Amino acid sequence: MTPRELQRDDIAETGKSKRHSLKIILALGGLATLGSIASTLRILGFIPPPTQGTSNQPLAWPRIKLVNVSAIDSSKPLRFNYPLVDTPNVLLKVGQSAQNGVGPDSDIVAYSNVCQHLGCFYGVLFSGSSPPCNSSYKARGTEGYCCCHGGQFDLVNGAKVIGGPPPRPVPAVMLEYDKNTGDIYAIGMGPPTIFGHGPPGTTDPALVLRHDLEGGELVTEATVFAGTQ
C-alpha cells in the first residue's frame, strides 16, 4: 500500500471515529433532555391532594364541640378555628332570634371572621358601640365591622352586607344544638367559600365543601381554640 493510500485510510478511520463519538454525545444529550422533560412533566402534573377525601372516605365537614350554652358570655364573642386551624370564626349570642340561630332562644350564631372584601379580620360590635378605628360610627345592632375599609355585616340577619365594599356576606358556621346537654357543635360551613379558598363567591355546596377543606390542616378538639386567646 502506498503512503498516499495509507493516509486516506487514516483520514477515513478518523472520520468514522469522530462520527461515532458525535452519535454517542447526541444520544447522551437526548437522554438528558428526555429526563429533564419527564421531570418537568412530573412537576407540572403534580396536584396537591385535598385535606381529606378518598374513594373510601369522601370529603366531610368535621363535627367539633365548641361550647356549652351555659358558658357563653353574651358580652364577648367566642373565637375559634373551623374547619381548618387557620380559618378563624366568631360565635356570639345576639339576644334575639337570628337567621342561622341555635340554642333555647335561637339567638346563638357563628360566622367566618374573614371579611369577604380583601380578607381582613373584622371586629364584632354590639348595639350602640363603636369600632376602635371609627368612633363616630354607632352600631345599630349586633354587627361585624371591618376597620380595613369600613365593611359592615348584620350578624342577626345572615351577615348580610349593610355598608362598605364587601361584595357578599361572610359565610355562616352551621351549628348544632344538643338540647339534652346544652352543647353546641360546629358541623359545617354555609356558602359562599371562605375568603381565599377557591373562586371568590362560590356557592355550590359541593364546591364550598371542597374548597373550604383545601390548603390546611383539619381542626380537631385540641386545635379548635389554638391561638385564639
C-alpha positions in Angstrom: 0.0 0.0 0.0 1.4 3.4 -1.0 1.9 6.2 1.6 -1.0 8.1 -0.1 -3.3 5.2 0.3 -2.3 4.8 4.0 -3.0 8.5 4.6 -6.5 8.1 3.0 -7.3 5.1 5.3 -6.1 7.1 8.4 -8.4 10.0 7.4 -11.3 7.7 6.8 -10.8 5.9 10.2 -10.5 9.3 12.0 -13.8 10.4 10.3 -15.5 7.3 11.4 -14.3 7.7 15.0 -15.5 11.4 15.1 -18.9 10.4 13.7 -19.2 7.6 16.3 -18.2 10.0 19.1 -20.7 12.5 17.9 -23.5 9.9 17.9 -22.7 9.0 21.5 -22.7 12.7 22.5 -26.1 13.3 20.8 -27.6 10.1 22.3 -26.5 11.1 25.8 -27.8 14.6 25.2 -31.1 13.3 24.1 -31.4 11.1 27.2 -30.6 14.1 29.4 -33.2 16.2 27.6 -35.8 13.5 27.9 -35.1 13.1 31.6 -35.4 16.9 32.0 -38.7 16.9 30.2 -40.0 13.9 32.2 -39.0 15.7 35.4 -40.8 18.9 34.3 -43.9 17.0 33.4 -43.9 15.3 36.8 -43.7 18.7 38.5 -46.4 20.3 36.2 -48.6 17.3 36.6 -48.5 17.2 40.4 -51.7 18.3 42.1 -51.6 18.7 45.9 -54.0 16.3 47.5 -57.1 17.6 49.3 -57.0 17.9 53.0 -59.0 14.7 53.2 -61.2 12.6 51.0 -60.6 9.3 49.2 -62.8 6.7 47.5 -63.2 5.1 50.9 -63.5 8.3 52.9 -65.3 11.1 51.0 -64.9 14.8 52.0 -66.9 15.7 55.0 -67.1 18.6 57.5 -65.7 17.8 60.9 -68.1 17.9 63.8 -66.4 19.8 66.7 -67.8 20.7 70.1 -67.4 24.4 70.7 -69.1 25.4 74.0 -71.9 24.7 76.3 -74.7 27.2 76.2 -74.3 27.9 79.9 -70.7 29.1 79.4 -71.4 31.7 76.6 -70.6 35.2 77.6 -73.2 37.4 75.9 -70.9 40.4 76.0 -67.9 38.8 74.4 -67.6 36.8 71.1 -66.1 33.3 71.3 -63.3 33.0 68.7 -62.5 29.6 67.3 -60.9 27.8 64.3 -63.1 25.9 61.8 -62.9 23.9 59.5 -59.2 24.4 59.3 -56.7 25.5 62.0 -56.0 28.7 60.1 -59.6 29.8 59.3 -60.9 31.9 62.3 -64.6 32.4 63.2 -66.7 34.1 65.9 -69.6 32.7 67.9 -71.9 35.1 69.8 -75.2 35.4 71.4 -77.1 38.3 69.7 -80.0 38.5 72.2 -82.8 38.0 69.6 -84.0 35.3 67.3 -81.5 35.3 64.4 -81.0 33.8 61.0 -79.0 30.6 61.4 -79.5 30.9 65.2 -79.5 27.9 67.6 -80.0 27.4 71.3 -83.0 27.9 73.6 -83.7 31.3 72.1 -82.4 30.7 68.6 -80.0 33.6 69.1 -76.6 31.9 69.0 -74.8 32.3 65.7 -71.3 31.9 64.3 -69.6 33.3 61.2 -66.3 33.3 59.4 -64.2 36.1 60.9 -62.6 36.8 57.5 -64.0 39.8 55.5 -65.1 39.0 52.0 -63.6 42.2 50.7 -59.8 41.7 51.0 -59.5 39.1 53.7 -59.0 41.3 56.8 -60.4 40.2 60.2 -63.4 42.2 61.3 -64.4 43.1 64.8 -67.8 42.5 66.5 -69.9 45.4 67.7 -72.9 45.3 69.9 -75.7 47.8 69.6 -74.5 51.4 70.3 -70.8 50.6 70.3 -68.1 51.9 68.0 -65.1 50.3 66.3 -61.7 51.4 67.5 -61.0 52.9 64.1 -64.2 55.0 63.8 -65.5 56.5 67.0 -68.2 58.4 65.1 -69.9 55.1 64.0 -72.5 53.6 66.2 -73.7 50.0 65.6 -77.4 49.7 65.0 -77.5 46.2 66.3 -75.0 43.3 66.6 -72.7 43.8 63.6 -69.3 42.9 62.2 -67.2 46.0 61.3 -64.0 45.7 59.3 -61.6 48.5 60.1 -59.6 47.9 56.9 -62.1 49.5 54.6 -65.3 50.0 56.7 -67.2 46.9 55.7 -70.2 46.2 57.8 -72.2 43.0 58.3 -75.6 42.4 60.0 -74.8 39.4 62.3 -78.5 39.0 63.2 -79.6 38.6 59.6 -77.3 36.2 58.0 -74.3 38.6 58.0 -75.7 40.5 55.0 -73.7 43.5 53.9 -75.0 46.7 55.3 -72.2 49.1 54.5 -68.8 49.4 52.9 -67.2 47.5 50.0 -67.6 43.8 50.8 -69.3 42.1 47.7 -71.0 39.4 49.7 -71.9 38.2 53.3 -69.4 36.3 55.3 -70.2 32.5 55.4 -72.1 31.2 58.4 -70.8 28.3 60.5 -73.5 25.7 60.7 -74.2 25.0 64.3 -75.9 22.1 66.0 -77.5 22.4 69.5 -78.0 19.4 71.8 -80.9 20.4 74.0 -80.2 17.5 76.3 -76.7 18.6 77.2 -76.7 22.2 76.1 -73.6 21.6 74.0 -73.1 23.4 70.7 -71.2 21.9 67.8 -69.8 23.2 64.5 -70.9 20.9 61.8 -70.2 22.7 58.5 -69.9 26.0 56.6 -72.5 27.7 54.6 -71.8 29.5 51.3 -70.0 31.4 50.0 -66.5 30.0 50.2 -64.3 31.4 53.0 -62.2 34.3 51.5 -59.0 32.9 50.0 -60.5 29.4 49.4 -61.4 28.7 45.9 -63.0 31.1 43.4 -64.5 34.1 45.3 -68.2 33.8 46.0 -68.6 30.1 45.2 -72.0 29.0 46.5 -72.4 25.4 45.2 -72.4 23.3 48.4 -70.2 20.6 46.9 -67.6 23.1 45.8 -67.8 25.1 49.1 -67.0 21.8 50.9 -64.1 21.0 48.6 -62.5 24.5 48.6 -63.0 25.2 52.3 -61.3 22.0 53.2 -58.2 22.5 50.9 -54.9 24.1 51.8 -54.6 23.4 55.5 -55.0 21.1 58.5 -58.4 20.0 59.6 -59.4 21.3 63.0 -59.7 18.9 66.0 -61.0 19.2 69.5 -57.4 20.0 70.5 -56.9 22.8 67.9 -60.3 24.4 67.7 -59.2 27.3 70.1 -55.5 27.2 69.3 -54.1 30.8 69.0 -57.4 32.5 69.5 -57.0 33.8 73.1 
